Amino acid sequence: MSTTIDRREAPVSRKGLGVKGVAIALLLLPLFLAGCISSSSPSPPASTTVVVPSGATAVCADGTAPPCR
């Protein structure tokens, strides 16, 4: 008497990320975006006051005399 053994493996399910993967991605996304926002440089102030010691001369960034525009 001869017995045959079936050695086929069970099929492997490949669903991609699935629900858990999508949920994890949605939870981590704000952390990555927060890092990008915090590393951006702040905007320059609307106006700046510079104190020049007496006897010194001041010149604007464009080379003109104060008040600077």
PQR file with spaces between the fields and no chain letter, atoms N, CA, C, O and H, PARSE charges and radii, in Angstrom:
ATOM       1  N    MET     1       0.830   -1.161    0.000 -0.4000 1.5000
ATOM       2  CA   MET     1       0.000    0.000    0.000 -0.0000 2.0000
ATOM       3  C    MET     1       0.890    1.245    0.000  0.5500 1.7000
ATOM       4  O    MET     1       1.842    1.321    0.776 -0.5500 1.4000
ATOM       5  N    SER     2       0.590    2.220   -0.862 -0.4000 1.5000
ATOM       6  CA   SER     2       1.388    3.428   -1.046 -0.0000 2.0000
ATOM       7  C    SER     2       0.571    4.648   -0.644  0.5500 1.7000
ATOM       8  O    SER     2      -0.608    4.759   -0.981 -0.5500 1.4000
ATOM       9  H    SER     2      -0.183    2.158   -1.493  0.4000 1.0000
ATOM      10  N    THR     3       1.203    5.550    0.073 -0.4000 1.5000
ATOM      11  CA   THR     3       0.512    6.780    0.484 -0.0000 2.0000
ATOM      12  C    THR     3       1.182    7.974   -0.194  0.5500 1.7000
ATOM      13  O    THR     3       2.408    8.069   -0.249 -0.5500 1.4000
ATOM      14  H    THR     3       2.160    5.460    0.347  0.4000 1.0000
ATOM      15  N    THR     4       0.379    8.853   -0.692 -0.4000 1.5000
ATOM      16  CA   THR     4       0.897   10.063   -1.320 -0.0000 2.0000
ATOM      17  C    THR     4       0.704   11.239   -0.361  0.5500 1.7000
ATOM      18  O    THR     4      -0.389   11.475    0.153 -0.5500 1.4000
ATOM      19  H    THR     4      -0.617    8.776   -0.648  0.4000 1.0000
ATOM      20  N    ILE     5       1.775   11.952   -0.144 -0.4000 1.5000
ATOM      21  CA   ILE     5       1.699   13.117    0.753 -0.0000 2.0000
ATOM      22  C    ILE     5       1.693   14.371   -0.113  0.5500 1.7000
ATOM      23  O    ILE     5       2.561   14.562   -0.964 -0.5500 1.4000
ATOM      24  H    ILE     5       2.663   11.761   -0.561  0.4000 1.0000
ATOM      25  N    ASP     6       0.721   15.198    0.115 -0.4000 1.5000
ATOM      26  CA   ASP     6       0.600   16.465   -0.629 -0.0000 2.0000
ATOM      27  C    ASP     6       1.469   17.511    0.069  0.5500 1.7000
ATOM      28  O    ASP     6       1.191   17.888    1.208 -0.5500 1.4000
ATOM      29  H    ASP     6       0.015   15.042    0.806  0.4000 1.0000
ATOM      30  N    ARG     7       2.517   17.980   -0.605 -0.4000 1.5000
ATOM      31  CA   ARG     7       3.446   18.919    0.016 -0.0000 2.0000
ATOM      32  C    ARG     7       3.253   20.355   -0.482  0.5500 1.7000
ATOM      33  O    ARG     7       4.180   21.160   -0.400 -0.5500 1.4000
ATOM      34  H    ARG     7       2.743   17.674   -1.529  0.4000 1.0000
ATOM      35  N    ARG     8       2.125   20.671   -0.969 -0.4000 1.5000
ATOM      36  CA   ARG     8       1.864   22.048   -1.407 -0.0000 2.0000
ATOM      37  C    ARG     8       1.722   22.951   -0.189  0.5500 1.7000
ATOM      38  O    ARG     8       1.102   22.583    0.809 -0.5500 1.4000
ATOM      39  H    ARG     8       1.372   20.017   -1.036  0.4000 1.0000
ATOM      40  N    GLU     9       2.303   24.128   -0.291 -0.4000 1.5000
ATOM      41  CA   GLU     9       2.205   25.084    0.819 -0.0000 2.0000
ATOM      42  C    GLU     9       0.952   25.925    0.665  0.5500 1.7000
ATOM      43  O    GLU     9       0.420   26.090   -0.433 -0.5500 1.4000
ATOM      44  H    GLU     9       2.807   24.427   -1.102  0.4000 1.0000
ATOM      45  N    ALA    10       0.499   26.446    1.781 -0.4000 1.5000
ATOM      46  CA   ALA    10      -0.682   27.301    1.758 -0.0000 2.0000
ATOM      47  C    ALA    10      -0.337   28.597    1.028  0.5500 1.7000
ATOM      48  O    ALA    10       0.782   29.094    1.164 -0.5500 1.4000
ATOM      49  H    ALA    10       0.932   26.312    2.672  0.4000 1.0000
ATOM      50  N    PRO    11      -1.250   29.142    0.275 -0.5600 1.5000
ATOM      51  CA   PRO    11      -0.973   30.401   -0.444  0.2800 2.0000
ATOM      52  C    PRO    11      -0.711   31.547    0.537  0.5500 1.7000
ATOM      53  O    PRO    11      -1.339   31.637    1.592 -0.5500 1.4000
ATOM      54  N    VAL    12       0.215   32.405    0.171 -0.4000 1.5000
ATOM      55  CA   VAL    12       0.570   33.551    1.009 -0.0000 2.0000
ATOM      56  C    VAL    12      -0.259   34.744    0.565  0.5500 1.7000
ATOM      57  O    VAL    12      -0.327   35.061   -0.623 -0.5500 1.4000
ATOM      58  H    VAL    12       0.726   32.332   -0.686  0.4000 1.0000
ATOM      59  N    SER    13      -0.882   35.396    1.523 -0.4000 1.5000
ATOM      60  CA   SER    13      -1.710   36.554    1.215 -0.0000 2.0000
ATOM      61  C    SER    13      -0.831   37.801    1.142  0.5500 1.7000
ATOM      62  O    SER    13      -0.051   38.060    2.058 -0.5500 1.4000
ATOM      63  H    SER    13      -0.827   35.139    2.488  0.4000 1.0000
ATOM      64  N    ARG    14      -0.948   38.571    0.071 -0.4000 1.5000
ATOM      65  CA   ARG    14      -0.189   39.808   -0.091 -0.0000 2.0000
ATOM      66  C    ARG    14      -1.181   40.942   -0.322  0.5500 1.7000
ATOM      67  O    ARG    14      -1.600   41.210   -1.448 -0.5500 1.4000
ATOM      68  H    ARG    14      -1.582   38.362   -0.673  0.4000 1.0000
ATOM      69  N    LYS    15      -1.538   41.586    0.755 -0.4000 1.5000
ATOM      70  CA   LYS    15      -2.531   42.655    0.661 -0.0000 2.0000
ATOM      71  C    LYS    15      -1.897   44.034    0.643  0.5500 1.7000
ATOM      72  O    LYS    15      -2.625   45.027    0.654 -0.5500 1.4000
ATOM      73  H    LYS    15      -1.198   41.368    1.669  0.4000 1.0000
ATOM      74  N    GLY    16      -0.585   44.140    0.617 -0.4000 1.5000
ATOM      75  CA   GLY    16       0.059   45.439    0.644 -0.0000 2.0000
ATOM      76  C    GLY    16       0.104   45.981    2.062  0.5500 1.7000
ATOM      77  O    GLY    16       0.355   45.233    3.007 -0.5500 1.4000
ATOM      78  H    GLY    16       0.006   43.333    0.608  0.4000 1.0000
ATOM      79  N    LEU    17      -0.133   47.251    2.212 -0.4000 1.5000
ATOM      80  CA   LEU    17      -0.079   47.865    3.538 -0.0000 2.0000
ATOM      81  C    LEU    17      -1.227   47.427    4.431  0.5500 1.7000
ATOM      82  O    LEU    17      -1.036   47.208    5.627 -0.5500 1.4000
ATOM      83  H    LEU    17      -0.337   47.858    1.444  0.4000 1.0000
ATOM      84  N    GLY    18      -2.369   47.303    3.880 -0.4000 1.5000
ATOM      85  CA   GLY    18      -3.525   46.934    4.679 -0.0000 2.0000
ATOM      86  C    GLY    18      -3.994   48.093    5.543  0.5500 1.7000
ATOM      87  O    GLY    18      -3.470   49.203    5.452 -0.5500 1.4000
ATOM      88  H    GLY    18      -2.523   47.481    2.909  0.4000 1.0000
ATOM      89  N    VAL    19      -4.971   47.826    6.368 -0.4000 1.5000
ATOM      90  CA   VAL    19      -5.567   48.869    7.202 -0.0000 2.0000
ATOM      91  C    VAL    19      -4.582   49.341    8.262  0.5500 1.7000
ATOM      92  O    VAL    19      -4.495   50.540    8.529 -0.5500 1.4000
ATOM      93  H    VAL    19      -5.397   46.924    6.442  0.4000 1.0000
ATOM      94  N    LYS    20      -3.835   48.418    8.872 -0.4000 1.5000
ATOM      95  CA   LYS    20      -2.881   48.797    9.913 -0.0000 2.0000
ATOM      96  C    LYS    20      -1.775   49.684    9.345  0.5500 1.7000
ATOM      97  O    LYS    20      -1.378   50.667    9.973 -0.5500 1.4000
ATOM      98  H    LYS    20      -3.905   47.444    8.654  0.4000 1.0000
ATOM      99  N    GLY    21      -1.287   49.343    8.178 -0.4000 1.5000
ATOM     100  CA   GLY    21      -0.224   50.132    7.561 -0.0000 2.0000
ATOM     101  C    GLY    21      -0.682   51.544    7.228  0.5500 1.7000
ATOM     102  O    GLY    21       0.061   52.505    7.427 -0.5500 1.4000
ATOM     103  H    GLY    21      -1.609   48.545    7.669  0.4000 1.0000
ATOM     104  N    VAL    22      -1.890   51.670    6.726 -0.4000 1.5000
ATOM     105  CA   VAL    22      -2.434   52.993    6.400 -0.0000 2.0000
ATOM     106  C    VAL    22      -2.633   53.802    7.669  0.5500 1.7000
ATOM     107  O    VAL    22      -2.344   54.999    7.691 -0.5500 1.4000
ATOM     108  H    VAL    22      -2.494   50.889    6.564  0.4000 1.0000
ATOM     109  N    ALA    23      -3.124   53.167    8.731 -0.4000 1.5000
ATOM     110  CA   ALA    23      -3.334   53.864   10.000 -0.0000 2.0000
ATOM     111  C    ALA    23      -2.005   54.355   10.576  0.5500 1.7000
ATOM     112  O    ALA    23      -1.921   55.477   11.077 -0.5500 1.4000
ATOM     113  H    ALA    23      -3.359   52.195    8.714  0.4000 1.0000
ATOM     114  N    ILE    24      -0.984   53.529   10.508 -0.4000 1.5000
ATOM     115  CA   ILE    24       0.334   53.930   11.013 -0.0000 2.0000
ATOM     116  C    ILE    24       0.888   55.087   10.189  0.5500 1.7000
ATOM     117  O    ILE    24       1.456   56.028   10.741 -0.5500 1.4000
ATOM     118  H    ILE    24      -1.052   52.618   10.102  0.4000 1.0000
ATOM     119  N    ALA    25       0.724   55.020    8.869 -0.4000 1.5000
ATOM     120  CA   ALA    25       1.203   56.099    8.000 -0.0000 2.0000
ATOM     121  C    ALA    25       0.488   57.412    8.308  0.5500 1.7000
ATOM     122  O    ALA    25       1.115   58.472    8.317 -0.5500 1.4000
ATOM     123  H    ALA    25       0.262   54.255    8.420  0.4000 1.0000
ATOM     124  N    LEU    26      -0.808   57.351    8.559 -0.4000 1.5000
ATOM     125  CA   LEU    26      -1.554   58.565    8.881 -0.0000 2.0000
ATOM     126  C    LEU    26      -1.155   59.130   10.237  0.5500 1.7000
ATOM     127  O    LEU    26      -1.208   60.343   10.439 -0.5500 1.4000
ATOM     128  H    LEU    26      -1.317   56.490    8.552  0.4000 1.0000
ATOM     129  N    LEU    27      -0.759   58.272   11.165 -0.4000 1.5000
ATOM     130  CA   LEU    27      -0.320   58.756   12.475 -0.0000 2.0000
ATOM     131  C    LEU    27       1.081   59.363   12.416  0.5500 1.7000
ATOM     132  O    LEU    27       1.375   60.297   13.162 -0.5500 1.4000
ATOM     133  H    LEU    27      -0.717   57.286   11.001  0.4000 1.0000
ATOM     134  N    LEU    28       1.939   58.856   11.554 -0.4000 1.5000
ATOM     135  CA   LEU    28       3.301   59.367   11.462 -0.0000 2.0000
ATOM     136  C    LEU    28       3.426   60.597   10.568  0.5500 1.7000
ATOM     137  O    LEU    28       4.376   61.367   10.714 -0.5500 1.4000
ATOM     138  H    LEU    28       1.700   58.097   10.948  0.4000 1.0000
ATOM     139  N    LEU    29       2.504   60.791    9.664 -0.4000 1.5000
ATOM     140  CA   LEU    29       2.564   61.912    8.726 -0.0000 2.0000
ATOM     141  C    LEU    29       2.637   63.269    9.433  0.5500 1.7000
ATOM     142  O    LEU    29       3.471   64.085    9.041 -0.5500 1.4000
ATOM     143  H    LEU    29       1.733   60.166    9.545  0.4000 1.0000
ATOM     144  N    PRO    30       1.819   63.560   10.448 -0.5600 1.5000
ATOM     145  CA   PRO    30       1.931   64.860   11.124  0.2800 2.0000
ATOM     146  C    PRO    30       3.294   65.081   11.770  0.5500 1.7000
ATOM     147  O    PRO    30       3.758   66.219   11.837 -0.5500 1.4000
ATOM     148  N    LEU    31       3.941   64.029   12.244 -0.4000 1.5000
ATOM     149  CA   LEU    31       5.260   64.190   12.853 -0.0000 2.0000
ATOM     150  C    LEU    31       6.285   64.644   11.816  0.5500 1.7000
ATOM     151  O    LEU    31       7.122   65.500   12.101 -0.5500 1.4000
ATOM     152  H    LEU    31       3.564   63.105   12.189  0.4000 1.0000
ATOM     153  N    PHE    32       6.220   64.073   10.620 -0.4000 1.5000
ATOM     154  CA   PHE    32       7.146   64.488    9.570 -0.0000 2.0000
ATOM     155  C    PHE    32       6.855   65.914    9.120  0.5500 1.7000
ATOM     156  O    PHE    32       7.784   66.684    8.879 -0.5500 1.4000
ATOM     157  H    PHE    32       5.540   63.377   10.389  0.4000 1.0000
ATOM     158  N    LEU    33       5.592   66.275    9.004 -0.4000 1.5000
ATOM     159  CA   LEU    33       5.237   67.627    8.583 -0.0000 2.0000
ATOM     160  C    LEU    33       5.616   68.654    9.639  0.5500 1.7000
ATOM     161  O    LEU    33       6.035   69.760    9.300 -0.5500 1.4000
ATOM     162  H    LEU    33       4.837   65.649    9.200  0.4000 1.0000
ATOM     163  N    ALA    34       5.477   68.309   10.904 -0.4000 1.5000
ATOM     164  CA   ALA    34       5.851   69.235   11.978 -0.0000 2.0000
ATOM     165  C    ALA    34       7.340   69.515   11.930  0.5500 1.7000
ATOM     166  O    ALA    34       7.765   70.639   12.197 -0.5500 1.4000
ATOM     167  H    ALA    34       5.137   67.410   11.180  0.4000 1.0000
ATOM     168  N    GLY    35       8.131   68.523   11.597 -0.4000 1.5000
ATOM     169  CA   GLY    35       9.571   68.732   11.478 -0.0000 2.0000
ATOM     170  C    GLY    35       9.906   69.679   10.349  0.5500 1.7000
ATOM     171  O    GLY    35      10.828   70.484   10.480 -0.5500 1.4000
ATOM     172  H    GLY    35       7.786   67.610   11.380  0.4000 1.0000
ATOM     173  N    CYS    36       9.197   69.609    9.261 -0.4000 1.5000
ATOM     174  CA   CYS    36       9.442   70.505    8.133 -0.0000 2.0000
ATOM     175  C    CYS    36       9.048   71.935    8.468  0.5500 1.7000
ATOM     176  O    CYS    36       9.754   72.877    8.110 -0.5500 1.4000
ATOM     177  H    CYS    36       8.448   68.955    9.155  0.4000 1.0000
ATOM     178  N    ILE    37       7.938   72.096    9.145 -0.4000 1.5000
ATOM     179  CA   ILE    37       7.458   73.437    9.479 -0.0000 2.0000
ATOM     180  C    ILE    37       8.374   74.108   10.490  0.5500 1.7000
ATOM     181  O    ILE    37       8.663   75.297   10.361 -0.5500 1.4000
ATOM     182  H    ILE    37       7.365   71.331    9.436  0.4000 1.0000
ATOM     183  N    SER    38       8.839   73.366   11.497 -0.4000 1.5000
ATOM     184  CA   SER    38       9.673   73.966   12.537 -0.0000 2.0000
ATOM     185  C    SER    38      11.050   74.336   12.021  0.5500 1.7000
ATOM     186  O    SER    38      11.703   75.198   12.611 -0.5500 1.4000
ATOM     187  H    SER    38       8.604   72.400   11.602  0.4000 1.0000
ATOM     188  N    SER    39      11.517   73.722   10.945 -0.4000 1.5000
ATOM     189  CA   SER    39      12.848   74.031   10.436 -0.0000 2.0000
ATOM     190  C    SER    39      12.847   75.197    9.451  0.5500 1.7000
ATOM     191  O    SER    39      13.917   75.635    9.030 -0.5500 1.4000
ATOM     192  H    SER    39      10.986   73.022   10.467  0.4000 1.0000
ATOM     193  N    SER    40      11.687   75.708    9.075 -0.4000 1.5000
ATOM     194  CA   SER    40      11.646   76.834    8.148 -0.0000 2.0000
ATOM     195  C    SER    40      12.040   78.118    8.873  0.5500 1.7000
ATOM     196  O    SER    40      11.781   78.262   10.068 -0.5500 1.4000
ATOM     197  H    SER    40      10.818   75.353    9.418  0.4000 1.0000
ATOM     198  N    SER    41      12.657   79.039    8.160 -0.4000 1.5000
ATOM     199  CA   SER    41      13.135   80.272    8.780 -0.0000 2.0000
ATOM     200  C    SER    41      11.980   81.244    8.994  0.5500 1.7000
ATOM     201  O    SER    41      11.066   81.314    8.172 -0.5500 1.4000
ATOM     202  H    SER    41      12.867   78.921    7.189  0.4000 1.0000
ATOM     203  N    PRO    42      12.016   81.993   10.091 -0.5600 1.5000
ATOM     204  CA   PRO    42      10.944   82.962   10.356  0.2800 2.0000
ATOM     205  C    PRO    42      11.054   84.165    9.422  0.5500 1.7000
ATOM     206  O    PRO    42      12.127   84.453    8.892 -0.5500 1.4000
ATOM     207  N    SER    43       9.956   84.849    9.228 -0.4000 1.5000
ATOM     208  CA   SER    43       9.964   86.029    8.369 -0.0000 2.0000
ATOM     209  C    SER    43      10.677   87.177    9.088  0.5500 1.7000
ATOM     210  O    SER    43      10.661   87.236   10.318 -0.5500 1.4000
ATOM     211  H    SER    43       9.085   84.614    9.658  0.4000 1.0000
ATOM     212  N    PRO    44      11.293   88.076    8.347 -0.5600 1.5000
ATOM     213  CA   PRO    44      12.000   89.201    8.977  0.2800 2.0000
ATOM     214  C    PRO    44      11.005   90.156    9.638  0.5500 1.7000
ATOM     215  O    PRO    44       9.845   90.220    9.233 -0.5500 1.4000
ATOM     216  N    PRO    45      11.446   90.884   10.635 -0.5600 1.5000
ATOM     217  CA   PRO    45      10.552   91.834   11.309  0.2800 2.0000
ATOM     218  C    PRO    45      10.141   92.970   10.369  0.5500 1.7000
ATOM     219  O    PRO    45      10.846   93.278    9.408 -0.5500 1.4000
ATOM     220  N    ALA    46       9.004   93.580   10.654 -0.4000 1.5000
ATOM     221  CA   ALA    46       8.494   94.663    9.809 -0.0000 2.0000
ATOM     222  C    ALA    46       9.404   95.884    9.862  0.5500 1.7000
ATOM     223  O    ALA    46       9.624   96.532    8.839 -0.5500 1.4000
ATOM     224  H    ALA    46       8.431   93.330   11.434  0.4000 1.0000
ATOM     225  N    SER    47       9.937   96.209   11.043 -0.4000 1.5000
ATOM     226  CA   SER    47      10.854   97.334   11.166 -0.0000 2.0000
ATOM     227  C    SER    47      11.897   97.008   12.224  0.5500 1.7000
ATOM     228  O    SER    47      11.639   96.242   13.153 -0.5500 1.4000
ATOM     229  H    SER    47       9.758   95.683   11.875  0.4000 1.0000
ATOM     230  N    THR    48      13.071   97.594   12.074 -0.4000 1.5000
ATOM     231  CA   THR    48      14.167   97.354   13.002 -0.0000 2.0000
ATOM     232  C    THR    48      14.746   98.692   13.432  0.5500 1.7000
ATOM     233  O    THR    48      14.926   99.592   12.612 -0.5500 1.4000
ATOM     234  H    THR    48      13.281   98.217   11.320  0.4000 1.0000
ATOM     235  N    THR    49      15.033   98.817   14.707 -0.4000 1.5000
ATOM     236  CA   THR    49      15.664  100.025   15.228 -0.0000 2.0000
ATOM     237  C    THR    49      17.122   99.716   15.510  0.5500 1.7000
ATOM     238  O    THR    49      17.431   98.757   16.217 -0.5500 1.4000
ATOM     239  H    THR    49      14.886   98.086   15.373  0.4000 1.0000
ATOM     240  N    VAL    50      18.020  100.522   14.961 -0.4000 1.5000
ATOM     241  CA   VAL    50      19.447  100.349   15.170 -0.0000 2.0000
ATOM     242  C    VAL    50      19.962  101.578   15.908  0.5500 1.7000
ATOM     243  O    VAL    50      19.719  102.711   15.494 -0.5500 1.4000
ATOM     244  H    VAL    50      17.769  101.301   14.387  0.4000 1.0000
ATOM     245  N    VAL    51      20.673  101.342   17.001 -0.4000 1.5000
ATOM     246  CA   VAL    51      21.259  102.441   17.772 -0.0000 2.0000
ATOM     247  C    VAL    51      22.698  102.604   17.324  0.5500 1.7000
ATOM     248  O    VAL    51      23.492  101.664   17.374 -0.5500 1.4000
ATOM     249  H    VAL    51      20.871  100.421   17.337  0.4000 1.0000
ATOM     250  N    VAL    52      23.030  103.837   16.875 -0.4000 1.5000
ATOM     251  CA   VAL    52      24.380  104.136   16.401 -0.0000 2.0000
ATOM     252  C    VAL    52      25.043  105.027   17.431  0.5500 1.7000
ATOM     253  O    VAL    52      24.488  106.062   17.799 -0.5500 1.4000
ATOM     254  H    VAL    52      22.386  104.601   16.834  0.4000 1.0000
ATOM     255  N    PRO    53      26.229  104.644   17.906 -0.5600 1.5000
ATOM     256  CA   PRO    53      26.928  105.476   18.896  0.2800 2.0000
ATOM     257  C    PRO    53      27.233  106.865   18.338  0.5500 1.7000
ATOM     258  O    PRO    53      27.378  107.041   17.128 -0.5500 1.4000
ATOM     259  N    SER    54      27.326  107.842   19.228 -0.4000 1.5000
ATOM     260  CA   SER    54      27.603  109.215   18.768 -0.0000 2.0000
ATOM     261  C    SER    54      28.998  109.281   18.148  0.5500 1.7000
ATOM     262  O    SER    54      29.944  108.672   18.648 -0.5500 1.4000
ATOM     263  H    SER    54      27.208  107.699   20.211  0.4000 1.0000
ATOM     264  N    GLY    55      29.104  110.012   17.079 -0.4000 1.5000
ATOM     265  CA   GLY    55      30.361  110.148   16.364 -0.0000 2.0000
ATOM     266  C    GLY    55      30.538  109.113   15.262  0.5500 1.7000
ATOM     267  O    GLY    55      31.466  109.226   14.461 -0.5500 1.4000
ATOM     268  H    GLY    55      28.335  110.506   16.674  0.4000 1.0000
ATOM     269  N    ALA    56      29.677  108.116   15.202 -0.4000 1.5000
ATOM     270  CA   ALA    56      29.786  107.091   14.165 -0.0000 2.0000
ATOM     271  C    ALA    56      28.856  107.452   13.017  0.5500 1.7000
ATOM     272  O    ALA    56      27.903  108.210   13.195 -0.5500 1.4000
ATOM     273  H    ALA    56      28.924  108.024   15.853  0.4000 1.0000
ATOM     274  N    THR    57      29.133  106.913   11.854 -0.4000 1.5000
ATOM     275  CA   THR    57      28.261  107.153   10.708 -0.0000 2.0000
ATOM     276  C    THR    57      27.502  105.881   10.375  0.5500 1.7000
ATOM     277  O    THR    57      28.003  104.772   10.564 -0.5500 1.4000
ATOM     278  H    THR    57      29.907  106.297   11.709  0.4000 1.0000
ATOM     279  N    ALA    58      26.300  106.055    9.881 -0.4000 1.5000
ATOM     280  CA   ALA    58      25.464  104.904    9.525 -0.0000 2.0000
ATOM     281  C    ALA    58      25.138  104.968    8.046  0.5500 1.7000
ATOM     282  O    ALA    58      24.903  106.045    7.497 -0.5500 1.4000
ATOM     283  H    ALA    58      25.893  106.956    9.728  0.4000 1.0000
ATOM     284  N    VAL    59      25.124  103.828    7.415 -0.4000 1.5000
ATOM     285  CA   VAL    59      24.791  103.716    6.005 -0.0000 2.0000
ATOM     286  C    VAL    59      23.798  102.564    5.864  0.5500 1.7000
ATOM     287  O    VAL    59      23.951  101.524    6.503 -0.5500 1.4000
ATOM     288  H    VAL    59      25.314  102.953    7.861  0.4000 1.0000
ATOM     289  N    CYS    60      22.784  102.754    5.028 -0.4000 1.5000
ATOM     290  CA   CYS    60      21.789  101.701    4.787 -0.0000 2.0000
ATOM     291  C    CYS    60      22.417  100.569    3.970  0.5500 1.7000
ATOM     292  O    CYS    60      23.491  100.728    3.391 -0.5500 1.4000
ATOM     293  H    CYS    60      22.659  103.599    4.508  0.4000 1.0000
ATOM     294  N    ALA    61      21.735   99.432    3.934 -0.4000 1.5000
ATOM     295  CA   ALA    61      22.224   98.261    3.210 -0.0000 2.0000
ATOM     296  C    ALA    61      22.421   98.541    1.724  0.5500 1.7000
ATOM     297  O    ALA    61      23.287   97.944    1.085 -0.5500 1.4000
ATOM     298  H    ALA    61      20.862   99.302    4.405  0.4000 1.0000
ATOM     299  N    ASP    62      21.611   99.456    1.171 -0.4000 1.5000
ATOM     300  CA   ASP    62      21.747   99.796   -0.253 -0.0000 2.0000
ATOM     301  C    ASP    62      22.757  100.917   -0.502  0.5500 1.7000
ATOM     302  O    ASP    62      22.915  101.363   -1.638 -0.5500 1.4000
ATOM     303  H    ASP    62      20.907   99.941    1.689  0.4000 1.0000
ATOM     304  N    GLY    63      23.453  101.382    0.568 -0.4000 1.5000
ATOM     305  CA   GLY    63      24.484  102.395    0.429 -0.0000 2.0000
ATOM     306  C    GLY    63      24.011  103.816    0.594  0.5500 1.7000
ATOM     307  O    GLY    63      24.827  104.737    0.542 -0.5500 1.4000
ATOM     308  H    GLY    63      23.325  101.019    1.491  0.4000 1.0000
ATOM     309  N    THR    64      22.712  104.035    0.793 -0.4000 1.5000
ATOM     310  CA   THR    64      22.188  105.384    0.968 -0.0000 2.0000
ATOM     311  C    THR    64      22.223  105.783    2.436  0.5500 1.7000
ATOM     312  O    THR    64      22.426  104.947    3.316 -0.5500 1.4000
ATOM     313  H    THR    64      22.050  103.287    0.836  0.4000 1.0000
ATOM     314  N    ALA    65      22.021  107.082    2.688 -0.4000 1.5000
ATOM     315  CA   ALA    65      22.004  107.597    4.064 -0.0000 2.0000
ATOM     316  C    ALA    65      20.649  107.297    4.706  0.5500 1.7000
ATOM     317  O    ALA    65      19.641  107.204    4.006 -0.5500 1.4000
ATOM     318  H    ALA    65      21.856  107.761    1.973  0.4000 1.0000
ATOM     319  N    PRO    66      20.619  107.147    6.024 -0.5600 1.5000
ATOM     320  CA   PRO    66      19.340  106.896    6.719  0.2800 2.0000
ATOM     321  C    PRO    66      18.383  108.052    6.524  0.5500 1.7000
ATOM     322  O    PRO    66      18.862  109.151    6.241 -0.5500 1.4000
ATOM     323  N    PRO    67      17.089  107.907    6.648 -0.5600 1.5000
ATOM     324  CA   PRO    67      16.380  106.691    7.036  0.2800 2.0000
ATOM     325  C    PRO    67      16.339  105.675    5.900  0.5500 1.7000
ATOM     326  O    PRO    67      16.144  106.035    4.739 -0.5500 1.4000
ATOM     327  N    CYS    68      16.521  104.421    6.240 -0.4000 1.5000
ATOM     328  CA   CYS    68      16.559  103.352    5.246 -0.0000 2.0000
ATOM     329  C    CYS    68      15.158  102.927    4.853  0.5500 1.7000
ATOM     330  O    CYS    68      14.237  103.003    5.666 -0.5500 1.4000
ATOM     331  H    CYS    68      16.679  104.129    7.183  0.4000 1.0000
ATOM     332  N    ARG    69      14.987  102.489    3.639 -0.4000 1.5000
ATOM     333  CA   ARG    69      13.678  102.034    3.176 -0.0000 2.0000
ATOM     334  C    ARG    69      13.566  100.555    3.253  0.5500 1.7000
ATOM     335  O    ARG    69      12.527   99.995    2.902 -0.5500 1.4000
ATOM     336  H    ARG    69      15.735  102.428    2.978  0.4000 1.0000
